[in-house]
Amino acid sequence: MIPDVRDSLPPPSLMPDRIYTLPELRYPEHLNVGEALLDANADGDHGGRVAIQAGERHLSYAELAKQVNRLCHGLRSAGLDTGDRVLLRMPNVPEFIVTWLACQKLGIVTVGTMPMLRARELAYIAEDAGTKTAVVWGDLRDELERARAQAPVLERLIVVGKASDTDTTLASLMIGRPEKFGAVTTGRDDLAMIAYTSGSTGVPKGCVHFHRDILASADAYARSVLAPSPEDRFGGHPTLAFTFGTGGLLVFPFRFGATTVLSGGFTPESMLETFARQRVTICFCAPTSYRLMLDVPEMRKRFDLGALRLGVSAAEPLPAATFKHWREATGIELLDGIGSTEMFHIFISSQRGRVRPGATGVPVRGYDCRVVDESGRELPPGEAGLIAIKGPTGCKYWRKPDRQAEYVRWNGWNVTGDVYTMDVDGCFTYQCRSDDMIVSGGYKIPGPEVEHVLEEHAAVAECAVVAAPDRTRGFIVKAYVVLKSGQQASESLVTQLQDHVKHELAPYKYPRAIEFLSKLPRTETGKIQRYILRQSDVVPYDPKGQE
């Protein structure tokens, strides 16, 4: 059953208390984010400026607007209408942006999915969001076809790139269509997108963002922290389906008439080459990526990063050493920040010229952030507690009222589950997660989700998954496995278990370390004592140690 849009939102009593303290955040009642990001740039003298650079391919704002408008007519002729949800499954290619903007102008709700998701994950998202239609990159089609067997709601695929003669393609929907299309009238608090988290319980949660939420992130965070101009060129590796990438590589550059530089899969050398060749001025990467780029031999000699003026780091805490080494190598400051899918983007950030290495930073203009205890009482400087946030964006879970009540508490405060301290100057420093979420290489990986898949394997009796320290990634997924009677620990079994997880879940979620135990440590009440498992560093698997 396709869920009704409004009935799938939290009740008013559980909505976040959104505040609009800045004049630039006071939007008109009728607002369309697609129109605001595209049409304002495509009209007039600015239309000739480059909007998208993807390798040797580029689109001006005027050219982009024509493609978007043709697709608006095509999608409407295909029967899609305001309020429908459309699943997007594409890498960072111009067609993702064209489709996203066309959906917004039509009042269609976009549901972005990361390219590495597997069939079971895609099926859950499709059923939960009620996406009857998906736009899919040809090379990413196989997993989505597998998902259709588990998600009857997914009726139609629109294929981009490699396609068969019988497919409905994105190009076919655009051929011969008019180049003008007026955005439908949408309210500022109409749904624009649903972004899915990993979910600490192993079940992804859809996070709803309204039209003004998306613009507010640009007008609060990007405007005050990055100070962008039309001369800027935004680049980086986060997928456009992830809100870190949606903001950094789509919303922020287009809000300020700048250029987004899209690149293929990440390698340290290819990212540096893109920054140098395309003269990127603002980059968005995870701390792990900055560390890997620093390890590239003769980085400073081989790559001219003279155009780069800012680096944004998020998705995991930025180590002070990485900040220091990057500044020494490039002369550029990395601005750490914490955001969440629920809040859309960054709400605490380092500030240009005032970075404290090792600290996250101060609240973004327009946000109120506090450190509180479990009752919501504000804690004094230096005392660790939960971070609570109010601002122009906030958590609105899709069809998850119970989880909404856990995230939005104490009369509208957003509680992310991150533990922080705040000093007397109002600077916030990350301490840890309050749940079992593992942050590895910039990805959030819920331990219970990996446990569930491992326990489906015929050799596994039970297991526990925790974060283990790693020099390159910060943390990796480590699994402690108890085997069923008659099963023997071996290196080949380690590989089998890892391959099993890679087949069922996105590959970045697989356990890079596996240790076999005779039993898991538990409390008297039977709960697994994960803190005991976290106390030791990663130990490479040695089958002799299991004999």
N, C-alpha and C positions, 0 to 999 in steps of 0.2 A: 504494500500500500504506500502511495506517495504521501509523505507527511505534509500537512498543511503548514504553510510558512509561519504564520503568527502563532499557531498552537504549539509550534516546536521551540519557541523561545521561552526563556525563564519567566515565571510570573513576576509582576511588578515588584513584589516584596523582596525578590532575590536579585533584582537588577543592580548593577554597580551604580554608585553615585558619581556620575560624570560631571566634571566641573569645567567651566570655560572662562578662565580668568583673563585670558589675553584677547585683545580686540580682534586679532586675526583669526580667532577660533569661533567667532560668532557668525555662523553661516546662515544663509537664507533658508526659509522653510522648504523650498523646492531646490534640490541640488542633485546633480548627476556627476559622479566622479569621472566617468569617461569623457564627458563634455568638458569638464574643468581641466583635465590633464591634456587632452588632445586638441580640441577645437580652439582653445585660447591661443595655442601655439601655431596651429596650421593656418589661421586666418591672418591676413596682412603681410607685412614685410618679413616676419619671422618664419614663414612657411618654407623658405628655402634652406633653412639651417638643418643640419643632420640630426635626426632623432635617434636612429639605430645604426650602429656600425657592427657588422658581424663578419669578420675576416675582410675580404675585399668587397663584400656586399654592403651597401648602405641605403638607407631610406631617409629622405627629408621629411619634415613634419607634414608638408603638403601631400607628398606621395603616400605617407603612412595613413593620412586621413582618408584619401581616396580608397585605399585597400580596406580600411576599417568600415567605411560607409557601404562599400559593395558587399562586404560580408554581412553587415546588418540587414540589408535587403535579402540576402541569400538565406540567412538563418530564419528570418521571418517567413519567407516563402516555404521553408522546410517545416513550418508549424511550431517553431519555438516562440515563446511569448514571455512577457514580463512575469517574474516570479519563478519561472522554471529554473532548475539547477542543471548545470552542465559540467561534467567532469573533464578536466584538462590533464592530458598525459603527454607531455612533450619535454625535450631538453631545452636549454637556453637558446632558442632560435627566434627569429623575428615573428614567425607565425604564432608563437605563444602570445606575444604582446598584441598582435593584430586581433587574435581571438578574444583575449581578455578585455581589450578596449571595446570591441564590438558588443560583447555580452553586457558590459556596463552601460553602454549607450542604449541598449534595448531593455535594461532593467532585469536582465538575466543574472542569476547568482552563479558566480564561478566557484568551482571546487577543484583547486589545484592538487595534484598528487605528485610526489617525488618519483623520478624515473626509476629508482631502484626498488620500489615496492613490488611485492609479489602478488599472485592471484588472490590469496586468501585476504590480504590486506586491502586490495582494491575492491574485492567483492563486499567486504564489510562497509567500506566508505560509500560505495555506490548505493547499497541498500539503506544505510543510515540516512544519507542525504537525499535519497530519492532522485538520483540522476538518471533520467531516461535516455539521455544522449551523452556521448563522450567524444571529444576531439582528441585523436591519438596520432602520434608520430609513427610512421610505418614500421620503423625498426623496434618500436616498443609495443607492438601490437600483440605479440604472443601471450604475454601474461594477462592482458586485458581480455583476450578471447577465452582464456582459462577461467577468468573471473566471471564471465557471463554465465557459465554453467551454474555458478553459485549465487548469482545475483539476477534473478528474473526481471528486475526493474530496468536493467540496462538493455534497452531495446535497439538502439541504433548507434553505429560508429561513423564518425566523419574522419576520414583519413588524410593525413598530411604527409607529403613525400611519397615514399614507395607504396604503391597501391595496385590492386587488381582492377581489371576492366569493369567488374561489377560493383566496385566500391563507390560510395558517395564520398567525394573528395572536397577538401576545403576550396581548392581552386575552381571546381565545377560550380560551387555555390556562388562564386564571385564573378564568373564570366558574364559579361553583358549587363551587369547590374549598374544602376545609377551611381554616380560618384558623390552625390549629396544625400545626407540622411540627418534629420533633426533628432537629437536625443529625445527619448520618451521622457515624460515628466515623472520624476521620482522624488520622493521626500528625502530629506537629509537623514532620516532614520529608517529608510527602507534598506533591506538586505542587499549588500553588494557582493560579499564573498563568504564562504565557509572554509576556514583553514583547519586542517586536522593535526592534532598533536600525536605524539607517540602514546601517551597515557601511562601513568605510573602503575596502573593496575593491569596493563597489557591490552586494554581496550582503547583505541584511539578516540579522542573527543573532538567533536567539531566546534570550532570557535567562530561565532558569527561576528562580522564586521559590517557596520552600516557605511553609507556613502561618506558621511562626514567623519567617521572614525579614520578612514584612510587618508583624507586630506589633513586631518588634525595632526597625524603623526608627522607629515611633511612640514606643516606650519609650526609645529612645536619643536620636534627634535631636529629635523634637517635644517630648518631656517636658522635656529639659534646656535646649533653646535657646528654645523658644516659650512654655513654661510655660502651656499652655492650661487653660481651665476650661470648665464647661458654659455659662458666660455668653458665650463667644466665638462669633463669627460669621465663618467662613472664606470668603473669596472670591478671585476672580482669573480669569484666562483660559486657563490650560493645559488642554488636552483631558484628559478622564478616562482616555483610552486611553494617555496618556504618563505614565510613572511619576512625573514631577514633579506632574502633576495627580491621579493615583491617590492619591498620598500626601497632597498639600495639600488636596484637595477631597473626599476620601472617607475614607481610613484615619485621618488625624490627627483631624479633627473627631469622627468616630464613636468613636474610641478614648477620647475624653475627654468624651463626651456633649454635644458642642457642636452648632452648626448649620452646614451647608454652604449657601452661597448660589450657585446656578447661574445663569449668564447666557449670552446668545447670542453671536454672533460679536463679536470685539473691534473696537471703535473707541475712541480716547482718550476722547471725550465719553461714550459709553455706559458705559465702565468706571467713570469717575468718578461718573456718575449712579447706577450700581448701588452703589458704595461708600457714597455719601451717603444714598440712599433706604433701602437695606437695612441701614444701620448696621454695615457690615463692620468687624471689629476686627483681623483678620489677613489680609493679602492676599499672593497668590503671582503674580508676574509676571516676565517677562524684562526685562533692563536696557533694551532697545529700547522696551518698552512704557512704562516709567517716563519715558524721555526724551520719548516722544510725548505723554504726559499732561502733562508740564511745559510743552509748547508750546501747550496749549489756552489761548486768550485768557481773561484774568481768571479763571484756575483757582480761586484762593482765594476770590474773591467769589461765584462761581457754584455752588461745590460745598462743602457742609459735611462735612468729613472728620474731625469732632471725635471720632467713635467709634473711628477707626483708631488702633491702638497699635503695630503692627509691620508692616513690609513685608519679604517674603522675595524675594530676587533670585537666580536661578540660570539655567542653560542657556547662559550665556556670562559672561565676566568683567564685573563691575560697575565702570565707570569712576569714579574718585574725584570727578570733576566732577558726575556724575549723583547720587551720594550727597549731595554738598554742596548742590546745587540742590534736591533733593527735601526734604532736612531744612529748608532755608530756607523752602520753600514750604508745608510741612505740619507741621513740628516733629517729624516721625517719622523714626526711623532705618530705613534699609534694611539688612537682614542678608544679606550676600553668602554664597554657598555653592557648593561643587562636589559634584556627585553624578554618577551614571551609571546608565544602564539596567541595567548589569550588577550594580551595588551596590544597586539599587532607588531609593535617594534620597540625600540629602546626608550626607557623611561628614566634611567640613571646613566650618566655618561661622564667621562673625563672631558675637560674643556681645553681648547687650544691654548697653549702657553702656560697652562696651570695643571699639568698632569702630575699625579703622585703615583709613581710606579708601584704596582702591587695593589692599589686601591681601584675600585670601580669608578668612583667619581661622585658627582652631586646630582640632585634631581634635575631633569630637563625642565626648562621653562614651561609652566602650565601644569606641572605635576607636583603633588604633595606626597612625600615619602617619609615613612616613620619606621622605627624598630620597636616592635611590641612583643609582649609575652602572649601566652596561649589564651589569655582572657581579653586581649586587645589593649591592655594598659601599656602606654608608651614607656619605654625603658630609657634610663639615663645614658649619656655618652659612654662608650667603651663596653657596654654590656651587650652580649650577643642575644639576638632574638629574631623573630620572623619579620620579614620586610612586608609592609602594608602600603598600598598605593591608591591614590585617587588622582584622576586627571581627565583629559578629554576622551580617553579610550578606556575600555574596561571589559571584563570577562562576561561573555554571554554564550554559555554553552548551548549547543543544539541538542534538544531532546535529552538533557541530562540534569534534571532538577536536583537530584541528590548531590551530584558533583558540584553543581552551582552553589549549593548551600555550604560546601566546604571551601570554595574559592572566594566567594563574596560574603564577607562577614562584617559584623559590628557596624550596621547601618551603611553598607555600601563600599567598604574597603576591600580592595583586591589583595589576596594573600597568595603569593606564588609558591610558597613552600621553601623558599631560599632563606638561609640564616645569614644575617649580616650584623656588623657593628657599625655605629656612626660615631665619629669623633666630635670634639667641641666645635669644629669648624664646619660641621655638616657634611663631611666627606664619608662615603659609605665604602666598607670593605667586606668582600665576600668571605664567608666562613665555610659553608657546606650546604648540601641539600638535606632537607628534613625527611625525605623519603628514600626510596631505593632506586631512583633514577640514576643511570650511569651516563656521564657526558664524556664522549670519546671522539676525538678528532672533529669536534664541532657538532656532532650528532647526539641527540638525546635518545637513550636506549633504555627502555624499562626492563629491569631484571626479570620480573615475573613473566613477561611475554616470552623471553628466551627460555626460561625454565619450562613453560608449558610445552613448547615445541620439543625441547630435549626429552622431556618425559614421554613424548609420543613414540620415541625410538624403542625398538624391541629390547635393547640391551639395558635400558636405564630403569632403575627402580625409583630413584628420586634424585633431586639435585638442588643446588642453590647457586645463584648467579650474583656476583658482586663486582664492584669496580676495583681494579688492581692498578697500582702506579706503573706508569710507562714514560720513559724519557721523551719520546717523540710525540705521543698522542695525549699526554697528560694522564689519562686512564685508559685501560682496555677492559673488555668484558672477560671475566674469568669465571669458569664454571667448576664447581665442586660436585662430582658425580658419584653416586652410589649405584653399583651395578646389580642387576638381578642375579640370583643364584645360578651358577653354571657359566656365567660370562667372565671373560678374562680381559684385564686391562692390557692395552697394547697401543703402539703408535698408530697402527692401522685403524684401530677403533677411534682414536682421537680424530683422525682424518674423516672417518665415516660420520661422526657426530657433527663435526664442523660443516661438512658438506650437506648434511640433513638440514641444519639451520639455514644455510645459504639458499637451499632450495625452497624453503617455506617462508622465509622472511627476507627483507632487504639485506644484501650481503654485509653491510657495515655492522649488522647486529650479531654476527656470529662470534662465538667465544674464541678469542685468539690464544687463550691459555685454558687448559683443562687439567684438573688434578683429580685423581680417583681416591675416594675415602671408603672406609668400611662402614662408617655411619656419619651423619651430620650432627654437629653440636646443637643441642636443643635445651630449652628451659624445662622446668618441671611440668609446665602446662603444655609442652609439645611444640612450642614455637621455635623456629630455627634461629640460632644466635648468629646472625650475619656479622655482627661486630667482631666476633672471634675470627671469622674467615677473612675479614678485611685487615687484620693486624699484621699479616705477613706480606712481604713483597712478592711479586710475580716469580714463580719458580718454574723453569722449563720442565715439561713433562719428561720423566725418566722411568721407563717401564720397569727397570730393575728395582726401583724403589717401591713397586707395587707387589713384588713377589713375596 
